[in-house]
């Protein structure tokens, strides 16, 4: 994975989809998987490949919550703030993670691109609340202290990367 967009690389990622404008979502997914976000340099290439306007592709990319126009960290932490998790104190977990990672107001990704912390409405694991995920793996009955330990285990290379 690289983080600096390379126009030839983007074009190469789209080769399997050439001639198939209906695959624009798959193309967006392929680019995001490679870069961990959708670089703005990709939109003109996507438009040329699909025949769709850049505006149409941008509207698709911003409609679906799974797509990001901003770089994401290598480790994605999702903090559930659904009703069950919220009632069982998910916000102190979020606050601890943000404080330990040095994330300011409005920041979700660390400057070194190691971590992204996102708040989600529901992870579908209410019986495990409060729950967070780290790179897709669920961690139930979370507390601020457990979140801190998990964060440090990843930083030391012992956790889920």
Secondary structure, DSSP 8 states (H G I E B T S, - for coil): --SS--HHHHHHHHGGGTT-GGGHHHHHHHHHHHHSS--THHHHHHHHHHS--HHHHHHHHHHSTT--SS---SEEEEEE-SHHHHHTTHHHHHHHHHHHHT--TT--B-TTSSEEEEEES--S-GGG-S-EEETTEEE-S--HHHHHHHHHHHHTT-S--
